[in-house]
Amino acid sequence: MTLALISRFWLAQADVARAAAWLPDGRDIPADPRHEVYARQQFAHACYRRAVHDDTQAASLVSDLLPAAQASGRVRDVVALWLLQAQLSEGEAAETAVRRALALAEPSGLLRTFLDSGPTVGALLARLPAQADADSAYHHRLLAAFAPPSAAATRSPANRLLLEPLSERELEVLRLMADGYSNREIADKLIFTIATAKKHAEHIYGKLGVSSRTQAIARARELDLI
């Protein structure tokens, strides 16, 4: 797992001190926003600056990173940056940033990128008026993903109707698969080995009665599990 991911993990746990301890210094790579690793390290710094209420510096980092991410076609990174920009903004500016993230993420059906951004993004999504256009179903899926645990997919009728329901961890792995994460990225994200990620994938395939990742994602969407 990279230092940037570890730092963001501790931020998600609201442990700012540990997050600071794991922030990468970037001395081992070129200081260039077009460099993917450097950009993600700087994104971790931006998330940290927001956590310590240094919104000015966080916003400056986002402004530096966005053009390069857009030019490089790194969709997930651009979505994450717009969502961070939304959290650093207020009112109409925040809603505009979320809408841009929605429009960009909808074709790929990204979920985890929104969930990783935290409850502030969920609240912003809930504030947006319903849209009578192509992204409305995706918008509703995101709102459902931010729903309290009582509405979690593990308790959904479709999951309970499976011969062997998916566990919460398997659903988490499945959502990351749907977001386009590789086995290695899933292992890094959830802090376990690649072998464990593959084992979870095998269990998911077996429970859904499929034989590939693509089939698993399609079947899960049919069942409204993701």
PyMOL CGO cylinders between C-alpha atoms (Angstrom):
from pymol import cmd
from pymol.cgo import CYLINDER

trace = [
    CYLINDER, 0.00, 0.00, 0.00, 1.32, 3.45, -0.89, 0.3, 1, 1, 1, 1, 1, 1,
    CYLINDER, 1.32, 3.45, -0.89, 1.96, 6.12, 1.72, 0.3, 1, 1, 1, 1, 1, 1,
    CYLINDER, 1.96, 6.12, 1.72, -0.74, 8.28, 0.16, 0.3, 1, 1, 1, 1, 1, 1,
    CYLINDER, -0.74, 8.28, 0.16, -3.36, 5.55, 0.56, 0.3, 1, 1, 1, 1, 1, 1,
    CYLINDER, -3.36, 5.55, 0.56, -2.33, 4.84, 4.14, 0.3, 1, 1, 1, 1, 1, 1,
    CYLINDER, -2.33, 4.84, 4.14, -2.57, 8.53, 4.98, 0.3, 1, 1, 1, 1, 1, 1,
    CYLINDER, -2.57, 8.53, 4.98, -6.04, 8.75, 3.45, 0.3, 1, 1, 1, 1, 1, 1,
    CYLINDER, -6.04, 8.75, 3.45, -7.06, 5.59, 5.32, 0.3, 1, 1, 1, 1, 1, 1,
    CYLINDER, -7.06, 5.59, 5.32, -6.21, 7.26, 8.64, 0.3, 1, 1, 1, 1, 1, 1,
    CYLINDER, -6.21, 7.26, 8.64, -8.05, 10.42, 7.57, 0.3, 1, 1, 1, 1, 1, 1,
    CYLINDER, -8.05, 10.42, 7.57, -11.12, 8.26, 6.94, 0.3, 1, 1, 1, 1, 1, 1,
    CYLINDER, -11.12, 8.26, 6.94, -10.76, 7.03, 10.53, 0.3, 1, 1, 1, 1, 1, 1,
    CYLINDER, -10.76, 7.03, 10.53, -10.57, 10.68, 11.71, 0.3, 1, 1, 1, 1, 1, 1,
    CYLINDER, -10.57, 10.68, 11.71, -7.03, 10.06, 12.99, 0.3, 1, 1, 1, 1, 1, 1,
    CYLINDER, -7.03, 10.06, 12.99, -5.33, 13.22, 11.72, 0.3, 1, 1, 1, 1, 1, 1,
    CYLINDER, -5.33, 13.22, 11.72, -2.08, 12.63, 13.62, 0.3, 1, 1, 1, 1, 1, 1,
    CYLINDER, -2.08, 12.63, 13.62, -1.49, 9.23, 12.03, 0.3, 1, 1, 1, 1, 1, 1,
    CYLINDER, -1.49, 9.23, 12.03, -2.52, 10.60, 8.64, 0.3, 1, 1, 1, 1, 1, 1,
    CYLINDER, -2.52, 10.60, 8.64, 0.15, 13.28, 8.96, 0.3, 1, 1, 1, 1, 1, 1,
    CYLINDER, 0.15, 13.28, 8.96, 2.77, 10.68, 9.89, 0.3, 1, 1, 1, 1, 1, 1,
    CYLINDER, 2.77, 10.68, 9.89, 2.12, 8.77, 6.65, 0.3, 1, 1, 1, 1, 1, 1,
    CYLINDER, 2.12, 8.77, 6.65, 2.00, 11.72, 4.27, 0.3, 1, 1, 1, 1, 1, 1,
    CYLINDER, 2.00, 11.72, 4.27, 4.51, 11.11, 1.43, 0.3, 1, 1, 1, 1, 1, 1,
    CYLINDER, 4.51, 11.11, 1.43, 7.23, 13.71, 0.95, 0.3, 1, 1, 1, 1, 1, 1,
    CYLINDER, 7.23, 13.71, 0.95, 7.42, 13.23, -2.82, 0.3, 1, 1, 1, 1, 1, 1,
    CYLINDER, 7.42, 13.23, -2.82, 11.22, 13.43, -2.92, 0.3, 1, 1, 1, 1, 1, 1,
    CYLINDER, 11.22, 13.43, -2.92, 11.52, 10.17, -4.86, 0.3, 1, 1, 1, 1, 1, 1,
    CYLINDER, 11.52, 10.17, -4.86, 9.54, 11.30, -7.93, 0.3, 1, 1, 1, 1, 1, 1,
    CYLINDER, 9.54, 11.30, -7.93, 9.37, 14.37, -10.21, 0.3, 1, 1, 1, 1, 1, 1,
    CYLINDER, 9.37, 14.37, -10.21, 7.34, 17.26, -8.81, 0.3, 1, 1, 1, 1, 1, 1,
    CYLINDER, 7.34, 17.26, -8.81, 5.02, 17.27, -11.81, 0.3, 1, 1, 1, 1, 1, 1,
    CYLINDER, 5.02, 17.27, -11.81, 1.18, 17.17, -11.60, 0.3, 1, 1, 1, 1, 1, 1,
    CYLINDER, 1.18, 17.17, -11.60, 1.19, 15.12, -14.82, 0.3, 1, 1, 1, 1, 1, 1,
    CYLINDER, 1.19, 15.12, -14.82, 3.04, 12.33, -12.99, 0.3, 1, 1, 1, 1, 1, 1,
    CYLINDER, 3.04, 12.33, -12.99, 0.27, 10.03, -11.69, 0.3, 1, 1, 1, 1, 1, 1,
    CYLINDER, 0.27, 10.03, -11.69, 2.04, 8.96, -8.49, 0.3, 1, 1, 1, 1, 1, 1,
    CYLINDER, 2.04, 8.96, -8.49, 3.04, 12.52, -7.62, 0.3, 1, 1, 1, 1, 1, 1,
    CYLINDER, 3.04, 12.52, -7.62, -0.50, 13.72, -8.33, 0.3, 1, 1, 1, 1, 1, 1,
    CYLINDER, -0.50, 13.72, -8.33, -2.01, 11.16, -5.97, 0.3, 1, 1, 1, 1, 1, 1,
    CYLINDER, -2.01, 11.16, -5.97, 0.50, 12.04, -3.30, 0.3, 1, 1, 1, 1, 1, 1,
    CYLINDER, 0.50, 12.04, -3.30, -0.46, 15.68, -3.63, 0.3, 1, 1, 1, 1, 1, 1,
    CYLINDER, -0.46, 15.68, -3.63, -4.12, 14.71, -3.48, 0.3, 1, 1, 1, 1, 1, 1,
    CYLINDER, -4.12, 14.71, -3.48, -3.42, 13.04, -0.12, 0.3, 1, 1, 1, 1, 1, 1,
    CYLINDER, -3.42, 13.04, -0.12, -1.83, 16.31, 1.03, 0.3, 1, 1, 1, 1, 1, 1,
    CYLINDER, -1.83, 16.31, 1.03, -4.91, 18.23, -0.15, 0.3, 1, 1, 1, 1, 1, 1,
    CYLINDER, -4.91, 18.23, -0.15, -7.19, 15.90, 1.82, 0.3, 1, 1, 1, 1, 1, 1,
    CYLINDER, -7.19, 15.90, 1.82, -4.99, 16.36, 4.87, 0.3, 1, 1, 1, 1, 1, 1,
    CYLINDER, -4.99, 16.36, 4.87, -4.99, 20.16, 4.53, 0.3, 1, 1, 1, 1, 1, 1,
    CYLINDER, -4.99, 20.16, 4.53, -8.80, 20.11, 4.46, 0.3, 1, 1, 1, 1, 1, 1,
    CYLINDER, -8.80, 20.11, 4.46, -8.86, 17.87, 7.55, 0.3, 1, 1, 1, 1, 1, 1,
    CYLINDER, -8.86, 17.87, 7.55, -6.79, 20.43, 9.47, 0.3, 1, 1, 1, 1, 1, 1,
    CYLINDER, -6.79, 20.43, 9.47, -9.00, 23.29, 8.19, 0.3, 1, 1, 1, 1, 1, 1,
    CYLINDER, -9.00, 23.29, 8.19, -6.36, 24.77, 5.90, 0.3, 1, 1, 1, 1, 1, 1,
    CYLINDER, -6.36, 24.77, 5.90, -8.88, 25.14, 3.08, 0.3, 1, 1, 1, 1, 1, 1,
    CYLINDER, -8.88, 25.14, 3.08, -6.83, 27.75, 1.22, 0.3, 1, 1, 1, 1, 1, 1,
    CYLINDER, -6.83, 27.75, 1.22, -3.88, 25.40, 0.74, 0.3, 1, 1, 1, 1, 1, 1,
    CYLINDER, -3.88, 25.40, 0.74, -6.18, 22.48, -0.05, 0.3, 1, 1, 1, 1, 1, 1,
    CYLINDER, -6.18, 22.48, -0.05, -7.96, 24.50, -2.75, 0.3, 1, 1, 1, 1, 1, 1,
    CYLINDER, -7.96, 24.50, -2.75, -4.60, 25.58, -4.20, 0.3, 1, 1, 1, 1, 1, 1,
    CYLINDER, -4.60, 25.58, -4.20, -3.50, 21.96, -4.50, 0.3, 1, 1, 1, 1, 1, 1,
    CYLINDER, -3.50, 21.96, -4.50, -6.78, 21.01, -6.20, 0.3, 1, 1, 1, 1, 1, 1,
    CYLINDER, -6.78, 21.01, -6.20, -6.36, 23.86, -8.69, 0.3, 1, 1, 1, 1, 1, 1,
    CYLINDER, -6.36, 23.86, -8.69, -2.83, 22.67, -9.49, 0.3, 1, 1, 1, 1, 1, 1,
    CYLINDER, -2.83, 22.67, -9.49, -3.87, 19.04, -9.95, 0.3, 1, 1, 1, 1, 1, 1,
    CYLINDER, -3.87, 19.04, -9.95, -7.13, 19.30, -11.90, 0.3, 1, 1, 1, 1, 1, 1,
    CYLINDER, -7.13, 19.30, -11.90, -5.83, 20.48, -15.32, 0.3, 1, 1, 1, 1, 1, 1,
    CYLINDER, -5.83, 20.48, -15.32, -3.18, 17.75, -15.51, 0.3, 1, 1, 1, 1, 1, 1,
    CYLINDER, -3.18, 17.75, -15.51, -5.60, 15.02, -14.41, 0.3, 1, 1, 1, 1, 1, 1,
    CYLINDER, -5.60, 15.02, -14.41, -8.14, 16.18, -17.00, 0.3, 1, 1, 1, 1, 1, 1,
    CYLINDER, -8.14, 16.18, -17.00, -5.51, 16.33, -19.76, 0.3, 1, 1, 1, 1, 1, 1,
    CYLINDER, -5.51, 16.33, -19.76, -4.30, 12.82, -18.88, 0.3, 1, 1, 1, 1, 1, 1,
    CYLINDER, -4.30, 12.82, -18.88, -7.82, 11.38, -18.91, 0.3, 1, 1, 1, 1, 1, 1,
    CYLINDER, -7.82, 11.38, -18.91, -7.59, 10.06, -15.33, 0.3, 1, 1, 1, 1, 1, 1,
    CYLINDER, -7.59, 10.06, -15.33, -11.35, 10.03, -14.78, 0.3, 1, 1, 1, 1, 1, 1,
    CYLINDER, -11.35, 10.03, -14.78, -11.35, 8.67, -11.23, 0.3, 1, 1, 1, 1, 1, 1,
    CYLINDER, -11.35, 8.67, -11.23, -8.77, 11.26, -10.15, 0.3, 1, 1, 1, 1, 1, 1,
    CYLINDER, -8.77, 11.26, -10.15, -10.72, 14.10, -11.77, 0.3, 1, 1, 1, 1, 1, 1,
    CYLINDER, -10.72, 14.10, -11.77, -13.94, 12.96, -10.07, 0.3, 1, 1, 1, 1, 1, 1,
    CYLINDER, -13.94, 12.96, -10.07, -12.15, 12.79, -6.70, 0.3, 1, 1, 1, 1, 1, 1,
    CYLINDER, -12.15, 12.79, -6.70, -10.74, 16.28, -7.22, 0.3, 1, 1, 1, 1, 1, 1,
    CYLINDER, -10.74, 16.28, -7.22, -14.15, 17.76, -8.10, 0.3, 1, 1, 1, 1, 1, 1,
    CYLINDER, -14.15, 17.76, -8.10, -15.60, 16.14, -5.00, 0.3, 1, 1, 1, 1, 1, 1,
    CYLINDER, -15.60, 16.14, -5.00, -12.85, 17.60, -2.84, 0.3, 1, 1, 1, 1, 1, 1,
    CYLINDER, -12.85, 17.60, -2.84, -13.45, 20.96, -4.50, 0.3, 1, 1, 1, 1, 1, 1,
    CYLINDER, -13.45, 20.96, -4.50, -17.14, 20.63, -3.58, 0.3, 1, 1, 1, 1, 1, 1,
    CYLINDER, -17.14, 20.63, -3.58, -16.21, 20.09, 0.06, 0.3, 1, 1, 1, 1, 1, 1,
    CYLINDER, -16.21, 20.09, 0.06, -14.03, 23.18, -0.02, 0.3, 1, 1, 1, 1, 1, 1,
    CYLINDER, -14.03, 23.18, -0.02, -16.83, 25.30, -1.50, 0.3, 1, 1, 1, 1, 1, 1,
    CYLINDER, -16.83, 25.30, -1.50, -20.24, 26.54, -0.40, 0.3, 1, 1, 1, 1, 1, 1,
    CYLINDER, -20.24, 26.54, -0.40, -23.68, 26.96, -1.90, 0.3, 1, 1, 1, 1, 1, 1,
    CYLINDER, -23.68, 26.96, -1.90, -23.95, 26.99, -5.68, 0.3, 1, 1, 1, 1, 1, 1,
    CYLINDER, -23.95, 26.99, -5.68, -20.20, 26.49, -6.17, 0.3, 1, 1, 1, 1, 1, 1,
    CYLINDER, -20.20, 26.49, -6.17, -20.30, 23.26, -4.13, 0.3, 1, 1, 1, 1, 1, 1,
    CYLINDER, -20.30, 23.26, -4.13, -23.33, 21.98, -6.06, 0.3, 1, 1, 1, 1, 1, 1,
    CYLINDER, -23.33, 21.98, -6.06, -21.68, 22.81, -9.38, 0.3, 1, 1, 1, 1, 1, 1,
    CYLINDER, -21.68, 22.81, -9.38, -18.58, 20.82, -8.44, 0.3, 1, 1, 1, 1, 1, 1,
    CYLINDER, -18.58, 20.82, -8.44, -20.70, 17.80, -7.43, 0.3, 1, 1, 1, 1, 1, 1,
    CYLINDER, -20.70, 17.80, -7.43, -22.65, 18.01, -10.70, 0.3, 1, 1, 1, 1, 1, 1,
    CYLINDER, -22.65, 18.01, -10.70, -19.41, 17.99, -12.66, 0.3, 1, 1, 1, 1, 1, 1,
    CYLINDER, -19.41, 17.99, -12.66, -18.26, 14.94, -10.74, 0.3, 1, 1, 1, 1, 1, 1,
    CYLINDER, -18.26, 14.94, -10.74, -21.61, 13.22, -11.38, 0.3, 1, 1, 1, 1, 1, 1,
    CYLINDER, -21.61, 13.22, -11.38, -21.54, 13.90, -15.10, 0.3, 1, 1, 1, 1, 1, 1,
    CYLINDER, -21.54, 13.90, -15.10, -18.00, 12.58, -15.45, 0.3, 1, 1, 1, 1, 1, 1,
    CYLINDER, -18.00, 12.58, -15.45, -18.51, 9.52, -13.24, 0.3, 1, 1, 1, 1, 1, 1,
    CYLINDER, -18.51, 9.52, -13.24, -21.90, 8.39, -14.55, 0.3, 1, 1, 1, 1, 1, 1,
    CYLINDER, -21.90, 8.39, -14.55, -20.67, 6.52, -17.69, 0.3, 1, 1, 1, 1, 1, 1,
    CYLINDER, -20.67, 6.52, -17.69, -18.39, 4.34, -15.55, 0.3, 1, 1, 1, 1, 1, 1,
    CYLINDER, -18.39, 4.34, -15.55, -20.86, 4.03, -12.69, 0.3, 1, 1, 1, 1, 1, 1,
    CYLINDER, -20.86, 4.03, -12.69, -18.28, 5.01, -10.09, 0.3, 1, 1, 1, 1, 1, 1,
    CYLINDER, -18.28, 5.01, -10.09, -19.49, 4.56, -6.52, 0.3, 1, 1, 1, 1, 1, 1,
    CYLINDER, -19.49, 4.56, -6.52, -16.47, 4.06, -4.30, 0.3, 1, 1, 1, 1, 1, 1,
    CYLINDER, -16.47, 4.06, -4.30, -14.91, 7.38, -5.30, 0.3, 1, 1, 1, 1, 1, 1,
    CYLINDER, -14.91, 7.38, -5.30, -17.99, 9.18, -3.94, 0.3, 1, 1, 1, 1, 1, 1,
    CYLINDER, -17.99, 9.18, -3.94, -18.21, 7.04, -0.79, 0.3, 1, 1, 1, 1, 1, 1,
    CYLINDER, -18.21, 7.04, -0.79, -14.53, 7.58, -0.03, 0.3, 1, 1, 1, 1, 1, 1,
    CYLINDER, -14.53, 7.58, -0.03, -15.11, 11.34, -0.11, 0.3, 1, 1, 1, 1, 1, 1,
    CYLINDER, -15.11, 11.34, -0.11, -17.19, 11.06, 3.05, 0.3, 1, 1, 1, 1, 1, 1,
    CYLINDER, -17.19, 11.06, 3.05, -20.60, 12.12, 4.39, 0.3, 1, 1, 1, 1, 1, 1,
    CYLINDER, -20.60, 12.12, 4.39, -20.27, 15.74, 3.28, 0.3, 1, 1, 1, 1, 1, 1,
    CYLINDER, -20.27, 15.74, 3.28, -20.50, 14.58, -0.33, 0.3, 1, 1, 1, 1, 1, 1,
    CYLINDER, -20.50, 14.58, -0.33, -23.50, 12.42, 0.57, 0.3, 1, 1, 1, 1, 1, 1,
    CYLINDER, -23.50, 12.42, 0.57, -25.22, 15.46, 2.04, 0.3, 1, 1, 1, 1, 1, 1,
    CYLINDER, -25.22, 15.46, 2.04, -24.43, 17.52, -1.07, 0.3, 1, 1, 1, 1, 1, 1,
    CYLINDER, -24.43, 17.52, -1.07, -25.86, 14.80, -3.31, 0.3, 1, 1, 1, 1, 1, 1,
    CYLINDER, -25.86, 14.80, -3.31, -29.03, 14.74, -1.23, 0.3, 1, 1, 1, 1, 1, 1,
    CYLINDER, -29.03, 14.74, -1.23, -29.39, 18.52, -1.67, 0.3, 1, 1, 1, 1, 1, 1,
    CYLINDER, -29.39, 18.52, -1.67, -29.35, 18.33, -5.47, 0.3, 1, 1, 1, 1, 1, 1,
    CYLINDER, -29.35, 18.33, -5.47, -32.84, 18.40, -7.01, 0.3, 1, 1, 1, 1, 1, 1,
    CYLINDER, -32.84, 18.40, -7.01, -33.98, 15.29, -8.87, 0.3, 1, 1, 1, 1, 1, 1,
    CYLINDER, -33.98, 15.29, -8.87, -33.01, 15.41, -12.53, 0.3, 1, 1, 1, 1, 1, 1,
    CYLINDER, -33.01, 15.41, -12.53, -35.19, 14.05, -15.35, 0.3, 1, 1, 1, 1, 1, 1,
    CYLINDER, -35.19, 14.05, -15.35, -32.21, 13.01, -17.44, 0.3, 1, 1, 1, 1, 1, 1,
    CYLINDER, -32.21, 13.01, -17.44, -29.88, 10.07, -18.05, 0.3, 1, 1, 1, 1, 1, 1,
    CYLINDER, -29.88, 10.07, -18.05, -27.93, 10.43, -14.82, 0.3, 1, 1, 1, 1, 1, 1,
    CYLINDER, -27.93, 10.43, -14.82, -30.95, 10.39, -12.49, 0.3, 1, 1, 1, 1, 1, 1,
    CYLINDER, -30.95, 10.39, -12.49, -30.76, 6.61, -11.92, 0.3, 1, 1, 1, 1, 1, 1,
    CYLINDER, -30.76, 6.61, -11.92, -27.07, 6.91, -11.16, 0.3, 1, 1, 1, 1, 1, 1,
    CYLINDER, -27.07, 6.91, -11.16, -27.76, 9.77, -8.77, 0.3, 1, 1, 1, 1, 1, 1,
    CYLINDER, -27.76, 9.77, -8.77, -30.29, 7.59, -6.92, 0.3, 1, 1, 1, 1, 1, 1,
    CYLINDER, -30.29, 7.59, -6.92, -27.79, 4.71, -6.76, 0.3, 1, 1, 1, 1, 1, 1,
    CYLINDER, -27.79, 4.71, -6.76, -25.29, 7.02, -5.11, 0.3, 1, 1, 1, 1, 1, 1,
    CYLINDER, -25.29, 7.02, -5.11, -27.86, 8.24, -2.60, 0.3, 1, 1, 1, 1, 1, 1,
    CYLINDER, -27.86, 8.24, -2.60, -28.71, 4.61, -1.77, 0.3, 1, 1, 1, 1, 1, 1,
    CYLINDER, -28.71, 4.61, -1.77, -25.02, 3.84, -1.28, 0.3, 1, 1, 1, 1, 1, 1,
    CYLINDER, -25.02, 3.84, -1.28, -24.78, 6.65, 1.27, 0.3, 1, 1, 1, 1, 1, 1,
    CYLINDER, -24.78, 6.65, 1.27, -27.88, 5.32, 3.11, 0.3, 1, 1, 1, 1, 1, 1,
    CYLINDER, -27.88, 5.32, 3.11, -27.53, 4.21, 6.75, 0.3, 1, 1, 1, 1, 1, 1,
    CYLINDER, -27.53, 4.21, 6.75, -26.50, 0.60, 7.51, 0.3, 1, 1, 1, 1, 1, 1,
    CYLINDER, -26.50, 0.60, 7.51, -30.13, -0.39, 8.06, 0.3, 1, 1, 1, 1, 1, 1,
    CYLINDER, -30.13, -0.39, 8.06, -30.60, -0.01, 4.32, 0.3, 1, 1, 1, 1, 1, 1,
    CYLINDER, -30.60, -0.01, 4.32, -27.37, -1.79, 3.42, 0.3, 1, 1, 1, 1, 1, 1,
    CYLINDER, -27.37, -1.79, 3.42, -27.32, -4.32, 0.61, 0.3, 1, 1, 1, 1, 1, 1,
    CYLINDER, -27.32, -4.32, 0.61, -26.55, -7.11, 3.07, 0.3, 1, 1, 1, 1, 1, 1,
    CYLINDER, -26.55, -7.11, 3.07, -30.12, -6.72, 4.31, 0.3, 1, 1, 1, 1, 1, 1,
    CYLINDER, -30.12, -6.72, 4.31, -31.70, -6.26, 0.88, 0.3, 1, 1, 1, 1, 1, 1,
    CYLINDER, -31.70, -6.26, 0.88, -34.32, -8.81, -0.26, 0.3, 1, 1, 1, 1, 1, 1,
    CYLINDER, -34.32, -8.81, -0.26, -32.24, -9.68, -3.34, 0.3, 1, 1, 1, 1, 1, 1,
    CYLINDER, -32.24, -9.68, -3.34, -29.17, -10.52, -1.23, 0.3, 1, 1, 1, 1, 1, 1,
    CYLINDER, -29.17, -10.52, -1.23, -31.21, -12.58, 1.23, 0.3, 1, 1, 1, 1, 1, 1,
    CYLINDER, -31.21, -12.58, 1.23, -32.71, -14.56, -1.68, 0.3, 1, 1, 1, 1, 1, 1,
    CYLINDER, -32.71, -14.56, -1.68, -29.28, -15.78, -2.76, 0.3, 1, 1, 1, 1, 1, 1,
    CYLINDER, -29.28, -15.78, -2.76, -28.57, -19.35, -1.63, 0.3, 1, 1, 1, 1, 1, 1,
    CYLINDER, -28.57, -19.35, -1.63, -25.61, -17.89, 0.22, 0.3, 1, 1, 1, 1, 1, 1,
    CYLINDER, -25.61, -17.89, 0.22, -25.86, -14.08, 0.75, 0.3, 1, 1, 1, 1, 1, 1,
    CYLINDER, -25.86, -14.08, 0.75, -22.84, -11.90, 0.17, 0.3, 1, 1, 1, 1, 1, 1,
    CYLINDER, -22.84, -11.90, 0.17, -21.09, -10.71, 3.31, 0.3, 1, 1, 1, 1, 1, 1,
    CYLINDER, -21.09, -10.71, 3.31, -20.48, -7.01, 3.97, 0.3, 1, 1, 1, 1, 1, 1,
    CYLINDER, -20.48, -7.01, 3.97, -16.81, -7.46, 3.04, 0.3, 1, 1, 1, 1, 1, 1,
    CYLINDER, -16.81, -7.46, 3.04, -17.72, -9.24, -0.21, 0.3, 1, 1, 1, 1, 1, 1,
    CYLINDER, -17.72, -9.24, -0.21, -20.13, -6.44, -1.09, 0.3, 1, 1, 1, 1, 1, 1,
    CYLINDER, -20.13, -6.44, -1.09, -17.35, -3.94, -0.45, 0.3, 1, 1, 1, 1, 1, 1,
    CYLINDER, -17.35, -3.94, -0.45, -15.02, -5.87, -2.77, 0.3, 1, 1, 1, 1, 1, 1,
    CYLINDER, -15.02, -5.87, -2.77, -17.80, -6.10, -5.37, 0.3, 1, 1, 1, 1, 1, 1,
    CYLINDER, -17.80, -6.10, -5.37, -18.34, -2.33, -5.30, 0.3, 1, 1, 1, 1, 1, 1,
    CYLINDER, -18.34, -2.33, -5.30, -14.63, -1.75, -5.84, 0.3, 1, 1, 1, 1, 1, 1,
    CYLINDER, -14.63, -1.75, -5.84, -14.70, -4.18, -8.77, 0.3, 1, 1, 1, 1, 1, 1,
    CYLINDER, -14.70, -4.18, -8.77, -17.57, -2.18, -10.24, 0.3, 1, 1, 1, 1, 1, 1,
    CYLINDER, -17.57, -2.18, -10.24, -15.52, 1.00, -9.78, 0.3, 1, 1, 1, 1, 1, 1,
    CYLINDER, -15.52, 1.00, -9.78, -12.75, -0.53, -11.91, 0.3, 1, 1, 1, 1, 1, 1,
    CYLINDER, -12.75, -0.53, -11.91, -10.24, -1.34, -9.18, 0.3, 1, 1, 1, 1, 1, 1,
    CYLINDER, -10.24, -1.34, -9.18, -7.77, -4.15, -9.91, 0.3, 1, 1, 1, 1, 1, 1,
    CYLINDER, -7.77, -4.15, -9.91, -7.17, -6.97, -7.39, 0.3, 1, 1, 1, 1, 1, 1,
    CYLINDER, -7.17, -6.97, -7.39, -4.00, -5.22, -6.26, 0.3, 1, 1, 1, 1, 1, 1,
    CYLINDER, -4.00, -5.22, -6.26, -5.80, -1.90, -5.80, 0.3, 1, 1, 1, 1, 1, 1,
    CYLINDER, -5.80, -1.90, -5.80, -8.60, -3.64, -3.88, 0.3, 1, 1, 1, 1, 1, 1,
    CYLINDER, -8.60, -3.64, -3.88, -6.02, -5.29, -1.63, 0.3, 1, 1, 1, 1, 1, 1,
    CYLINDER, -6.02, -5.29, -1.63, -4.33, -1.92, -1.01, 0.3, 1, 1, 1, 1, 1, 1,
    CYLINDER, -4.33, -1.92, -1.01, -7.63, -0.18, -0.39, 0.3, 1, 1, 1, 1, 1, 1,
    CYLINDER, -7.63, -0.18, -0.39, -8.96, -2.72, 2.09, 0.3, 1, 1, 1, 1, 1, 1,
    CYLINDER, -8.96, -2.72, 2.09, -5.57, -3.53, 3.62, 0.3, 1, 1, 1, 1, 1, 1,
    CYLINDER, -5.57, -3.53, 3.62, -5.22, -7.23, 2.87, 0.3, 1, 1, 1, 1, 1, 1,
    CYLINDER, -5.22, -7.23, 2.87, -3.18, -9.39, 0.48, 0.3, 1, 1, 1, 1, 1, 1,
    CYLINDER, -3.18, -9.39, 0.48, -3.79, -9.90, -3.24, 0.3, 1, 1, 1, 1, 1, 1,
    CYLINDER, -3.79, -9.90, -3.24, -4.46, -13.58, -2.48, 0.3, 1, 1, 1, 1, 1, 1,
    CYLINDER, -4.46, -13.58, -2.48, -7.26, -12.52, -0.14, 0.3, 1, 1, 1, 1, 1, 1,
    CYLINDER, -7.26, -12.52, -0.14, -8.70, -10.21, -2.81, 0.3, 1, 1, 1, 1, 1, 1,
    CYLINDER, -8.70, -10.21, -2.81, -8.73, -13.09, -5.28, 0.3, 1, 1, 1, 1, 1, 1,
    CYLINDER, -8.73, -13.09, -5.28, -10.34, -15.39, -2.72, 0.3, 1, 1, 1, 1, 1, 1,
    CYLINDER, -10.34, -15.39, -2.72, -13.10, -12.85, -2.09, 0.3, 1, 1, 1, 1, 1, 1,
    CYLINDER, -13.10, -12.85, -2.09, -13.63, -12.60, -5.87, 0.3, 1, 1, 1, 1, 1, 1,
    CYLINDER, -13.63, -12.60, -5.87, -13.96, -16.40, -6.13, 0.3, 1, 1, 1, 1, 1, 1,
    CYLINDER, -13.96, -16.40, -6.13, -16.55, -16.42, -3.33, 0.3, 1, 1, 1, 1, 1, 1,
    CYLINDER, -16.55, -16.42, -3.33, -18.48, -13.61, -5.02, 0.3, 1, 1, 1, 1, 1, 1,
    CYLINDER, -18.48, -13.61, -5.02, -18.52, -15.45, -8.36, 0.3, 1, 1, 1, 1, 1, 1,
    CYLINDER, -18.52, -15.45, -8.36, -19.72, -18.62, -6.69, 0.3, 1, 1, 1, 1, 1, 1,
    CYLINDER, -19.72, -18.62, -6.69, -22.51, -16.92, -4.75, 0.3, 1, 1, 1, 1, 1, 1,
    CYLINDER, -22.51, -16.92, -4.75, -23.73, -15.00, -7.82, 0.3, 1, 1, 1, 1, 1, 1,
    CYLINDER, -23.73, -15.00, -7.82, -23.43, -18.04, -10.10, 0.3, 1, 1, 1, 1, 1, 1,
    CYLINDER, -23.43, -18.04, -10.10, -21.03, -16.38, -12.55, 0.3, 1, 1, 1, 1, 1, 1,
    CYLINDER, -21.03, -16.38, -12.55, -17.51, -17.03, -13.78, 0.3, 1, 1, 1, 1, 1, 1,
    CYLINDER, -17.51, -17.03, -13.78, -15.99, -13.60, -14.41, 0.3, 1, 1, 1, 1, 1, 1,
    CYLINDER, -15.99, -13.60, -14.41, -15.73, -10.10, -13.00, 0.3, 1, 1, 1, 1, 1, 1,
    CYLINDER, -15.73, -10.10, -13.00, -17.82, -8.63, -15.83, 0.3, 1, 1, 1, 1, 1, 1,
    CYLINDER, -17.82, -8.63, -15.83, -20.60, -11.16, -15.23, 0.3, 1, 1, 1, 1, 1, 1,
    CYLINDER, -20.60, -11.16, -15.23, -20.45, -10.56, -11.47, 0.3, 1, 1, 1, 1, 1, 1,
    CYLINDER, -20.45, -10.56, -11.47, -20.88, -6.79, -11.90, 0.3, 1, 1, 1, 1, 1, 1,
    CYLINDER, -20.88, -6.79, -11.90, -23.76, -7.26, -14.36, 0.3, 1, 1, 1, 1, 1, 1,
    CYLINDER, -23.76, -7.26, -14.36, -25.49, -9.77, -12.07, 0.3, 1, 1, 1, 1, 1, 1,
    CYLINDER, -25.49, -9.77, -12.07, -25.03, -7.54, -9.01, 0.3, 1, 1, 1, 1, 1, 1,
    CYLINDER, -25.03, -7.54, -9.01, -26.59, -4.61, -10.87, 0.3, 1, 1, 1, 1, 1, 1,
    CYLINDER, -26.59, -4.61, -10.87, -29.52, -6.79, -11.91, 0.3, 1, 1, 1, 1, 1, 1,
    CYLINDER, -29.52, -6.79, -11.91, -30.05, -7.59, -8.24, 0.3, 1, 1, 1, 1, 1, 1,
    CYLINDER, -30.05, -7.59, -8.24, -29.53, -3.95, -7.26, 0.3, 1, 1, 1, 1, 1, 1,
    CYLINDER, -29.53, -3.95, -7.26, -26.67, -4.92, -4.94, 0.3, 1, 1, 1, 1, 1, 1,
    CYLINDER, -26.67, -4.92, -4.94, -24.39, -2.14, -6.21, 0.3, 1, 1, 1, 1, 1, 1,
]
cmd.load_cgo(trace, "trace")
